[in-house]
């Protein structure tokens, strides 16, 4: 699998504020690549640099094997993007908005082609309706259709499910899957929601306060047999001695004198509870947390910037 996007030591500074700091990553052709981070992590700033909407302070970006700044026009012809909420002409129909987007791209697709694109995003039955009558989810799907009008190889979606109801989120999620599986598109999708990225992404990049905290294939990061058990219990010293005698525990993270998180095989939770109880440790509560969620929180639980945040 070849690298479609290669970013090396990318940084962006706004005055005294460092929005992105020395970020490097690669996106392979055909992937759904997830950008995950809390609000203000630097996701949108990075994607804007990929779209040449803002210029990097340092670092380099290669797309399709070409330097982005030197071959900007040739590269952007092959990229479709929805950055934040898409803008449409509210008094025009879905079809007219899409046709106008095609003209602005310098292409004149047939009516049949435009209707096929509207059908792909689930808007064929509303092609005559003014966009001002659309829900936010429908507007988002029309934005994706607009991003696809020139048949790009790479699609960039910045927080595509933001502000949508559960059905709208499910619709966008299914659309992303279809773009990947049926059309073989490469997608970069940003979100602050772990649950959404986990359902669609092949690989994942976690950003926090402008820095890369982790990158890898989702299948390598997500072990369905492993979990994190959160314990609230008495006697930390006695608990530690019990944990030290158990070889299937991967790690222990104490949050306080009474609270700890233990990474272990999911099916061993009853065994660890049994051993703690037999040793005389009083367990107040125990709960299982998704291991990838715990990993994400561990990587991002630091103090927020005191200054204004640019995302």
C-alpha positions in Angstrom: 0.0 0.0 0.0 1.5 3.3 -1.1 1.5 6.6 0.9 -0.9 9.1 -0.6 -0.1 11.8 2.0 3.2 12.3 3.8 3.5 15.0 6.4 6.9 15.7 7.9 7.6 17.9 11.0 4.7 20.1 10.4 4.3 23.1 12.7 2.0 26.2 12.8 2.4 29.2 15.0 -0.1 32.1 15.4 1.8 34.9 17.0 3.0 33.4 20.3 0.6 30.5 20.2 1.9 27.2 18.9 -1.2 25.5 17.3 0.6 22.5 15.8 4.0 21.3 16.9 6.3 19.0 14.8 3.6 16.7 13.6 4.5 13.8 11.2 2.2 11.2 9.7 1.4 9.2 6.6 -1.9 8.2 5.0 -1.9 5.1 2.8 -4.0 4.9 -0.4 -7.5 3.5 0.2 -7.5 4.1 4.0 -10.0 5.9 6.2 -7.5 7.8 8.4 -8.9 9.2 11.6 -7.8 12.4 13.2 -8.7 12.2 16.9 -8.4 14.9 19.5 -10.3 17.1 21.9 -11.5 20.5 20.8 -8.5 22.7 20.4 -6.1 19.8 19.7 -4.9 21.2 16.3 -7.0 19.0 14.0 -8.6 21.7 11.9 -5.4 23.7 11.8 -3.6 20.7 10.4 -6.3 20.0 7.8 -6.4 23.6 6.7 -2.7 23.3 6.0 -3.4 20.2 3.9 -5.9 22.3 2.0 -3.4 25.2 1.6 -6.0 27.5 3.4 -3.2 28.5 5.8 0.6 28.2 5.3 2.7 26.1 7.6 5.3 27.8 9.8 7.6 24.9 9.1 7.7 21.4 7.8 6.6 19.8 4.6 3.6 18.1 3.0 3.6 15.7 0.1 0.4 14.6 -1.6 0.3 12.2 -4.5 4.1 12.2 -4.4 4.3 16.0 -5.0 5.2 18.9 -2.8 2.0 20.6 -1.8 3.2 24.2 -2.0 5.0 23.8 -5.3 2.2 21.8 -7.0 -0.8 23.3 -5.3 -3.2 23.4 -8.2 -2.5 20.0 -9.6 -2.9 18.5 -6.1 -6.1 20.4 -5.1 -7.8 19.2 -8.4 -7.6 15.7 -6.9 -8.9 16.6 -3.4 -12.4 17.1 -2.1 -13.1 18.6 1.3 -15.7 19.7 3.8 -14.0 21.9 6.4 -16.4 22.5 9.3 -20.0 23.2 8.1 -20.5 23.4 4.3 -21.9 26.6 2.8 -24.8 26.4 0.3 -27.1 28.8 -1.4 -30.2 28.4 0.6 -32.7 29.5 -2.0 -31.3 27.2 -4.7 -32.2 23.5 -4.9 -29.8 20.7 -4.1 -29.3 20.0 -7.8 -28.6 23.7 -8.6 -26.1 23.9 -5.8 -24.3 20.8 -7.0 -24.3 22.0 -10.6 -22.9 25.4 -9.6 -20.1 23.6 -7.6 -19.3 21.6 -10.8 -19.1 24.8 -12.9 -16.8 26.4 -10.3 -14.5 23.3 -10.6 -14.4 23.9 -14.3 -16.4 20.8 -15.2 -19.8 20.3 -16.8 -21.1 16.8 -15.8 -24.3 15.5 -17.3 -27.6 15.8 -15.5 -27.5 12.0 -15.1 -24.1 12.2 -13.4 -25.2 14.9 -10.9 -28.4 12.9 -10.1 -26.2 9.8 -9.5 -24.1 11.8 -7.0 -27.2 13.1 -5.2 -28.6 9.6 -5.1 -25.3 8.3 -3.6 -25.6 10.7 -0.7 -29.4 10.0 -0.3 -30.8 13.3 -1.6 -32.1 12.3 -5.1 -35.7 12.5 -3.8 -35.1 16.1 -2.6 -33.1 17.3 -5.6 -35.7 20.1 -6.4 -36.0 21.3 -2.8 -34.4 24.6 -1.7 -31.5 23.8 0.6 -32.9 26.2 3.2 -35.5 23.5 3.9 -32.9 20.9 4.6 -31.9 19.5 8.0 -28.3 19.9 9.2 -27.6 16.3 8.3 -29.0 16.8 4.8 -26.8 19.9 4.3 -23.8 17.9 5.4 -24.6 15.1 2.9 -25.0 17.8 0.2 -21.6 19.2 1.2 -20.0 15.7 0.7 -21.7 15.5 -2.7 -20.2 18.8 -3.6 -16.8 17.6 -2.4 -17.2 14.6 -4.8 -18.4 16.5 -7.8 -15.0 16.5 -9.5 -14.3 12.8 -8.6 -11.3 13.4 -6.3 -9.0 10.7 -5.1 -8.6 12.1 -1.6 -11.5 13.4 0.6 -10.9 15.5 3.7 -13.8 15.7 6.2 -13.4 18.0 9.3 -15.8 17.0 12.1 -18.5 15.8 9.6 -20.9 14.7 12.4 -20.7 17.8 14.5 -24.1 19.1 15.5 -26.0 16.2 14.0 -28.7 14.1 15.6 -28.1 10.3 16.0 -29.7 9.5 12.6 -27.6 12.2 10.9 -24.5 10.8 12.5 -25.4 7.2 11.3 -26.0 8.5 7.8 -22.6 10.2 7.5 -20.9 7.2 9.0 -22.5 4.9 6.4 -21.6 7.4 3.7 -17.9 7.3 4.7 -17.9 3.6 4.7 -19.4 3.4 1.2 -16.9 6.0 -0.1 -14.1 3.7 1.1 -15.5 0.3 0.2 -17.5 1.0 -2.9 -15.5 3.8 -4.5 -12.0 3.1 -3.1 -11.6 6.6 -1.9 -8.9 7.7 0.6 -10.4 9.7 3.4 -9.0 11.8 6.2 -11.7 12.3 8.9 -11.3 14.4 12.0 -13.4 14.1 15.2 -13.3 14.6 18.9 -15.5 11.5 19.3 -13.6 8.3 19.9 -16.7 6.2 19.3 -17.1 7.6 15.8 -13.5 7.3 14.7 -13.4 3.8 16.0 -16.3 2.7 13.8 -14.9 4.0 10.5 -11.1 4.4 10.6 -8.4 2.0 9.5 -5.7 4.0 11.1 -5.7 6.6 13.8 -3.7 9.7 14.8 -4.2 11.3 18.2 -3.4 14.9 18.6 -3.3 16.8 21.9 -2.4 20.4 22.4 -0.9 20.5 18.9 1.3 17.5 19.3 1.1 14.0 18.0 0.6 11.6 20.9 0.1 8.3 19.0 -0.4 6.9 15.5 -1.1 3.4 14.3 -3.5 1.0 12.7 -6.7 0.6 14.7 -6.5 -3.2 14.6 -3.2 -2.9 16.5 -4.5 -0.5 19.0 -7.8 -2.1 19.7 -7.6 -5.5 21.5 -11.1 -6.8 21.9 -9.9 -9.4 24.5 -8.4 -6.6 26.7 -10.1 -4.1 29.0 -9.4 -1.7 31.7 -11.1 -2.3 35.1 -11.6 0.7 37.3 -11.5 -0.2 41.0 -12.5 1.8 44.1 -11.1 -0.1 47.1 -9.5 0.1 50.5 -5.8 -0.4 51.5 -3.6 0.5 48.6 -0.5 -1.2 50.1 -2.3 -4.6 50.4 -3.8 -4.1 46.9 -0.4 -3.5 45.4 0.9 -6.7 47.0 -2.0 -8.7 45.4 -1.4 -7.1 42.0 2.3 -7.9 42.2 1.5 -11.6 42.5 -0.8 -11.6 39.4 1.0 -12.2 36.1 -1.9 -11.4 33.7 -2.0 -7.7 34.8 -0.6 -5.5 32.0 -0.5 -2.2 34.0 -1.8 -0.5 37.1 -2.6 3.3 37.2 -3.4 4.7 40.6 -5.6 7.8 40.4 -5.8 8.3 44.2 -5.3 6.3 47.3 -8.6 4.5 46.7 -9.0 4.5 42.9 -7.0 2.6 40.3 -7.3 1.4 36.7 -6.0 -2.0 35.8 -5.3 -3.2 32.3 -6.0 -6.9 32.0 -7.7 -9.6 29.9 -11.5 -9.1 30.0 -12.2 -12.6 31.2 -9.8 -12.3 34.2 -11.9 -9.6 36.0 -13.7 -12.2 38.2 -10.3 -13.8 39.1 -8.8 -10.5 40.2 -11.9 -9.7 42.3 -11.6 -13.1 43.9 -8.0 -12.6 44.8 -8.5 -9.1 46.2 -11.4 -10.3 48.3 -9.5 -13.3 49.7 -6.7 -11.0 50.6 -9.0 -8.8 52.7 -9.2 -5.9 50.3 -12.6 -4.2 50.5 -13.9 -3.5 47.0 -16.3 -0.5 46.8 -16.9 -0.7 43.1 -15.5 -2.1 39.9 -16.3 -1.1 36.3 -15.0 -2.2 32.9 -13.8 0.5 30.5 -13.0 0.1 26.8 -9.2 -0.2 26.6 -8.8 2.2 23.6 -10.9 4.8 25.4 -8.7 4.5 28.4 -5.6 4.8 26.3 -6.9 7.9 24.6 -7.8 9.5 28.0 -4.4 8.6 29.3 -2.7 10.4 26.4 -4.8 13.5 26.6 -5.4 14.1 30.3 -3.2 17.0 30.8 -3.9 20.6 31.7 -5.5 22.7 28.9 -3.8 25.7 27.4 -4.3 28.8 29.5 -4.2 30.9 26.4 -6.8 31.0 23.6 -7.0 27.8 21.6 -7.0 27.5 17.8 -8.4 24.3 16.4 
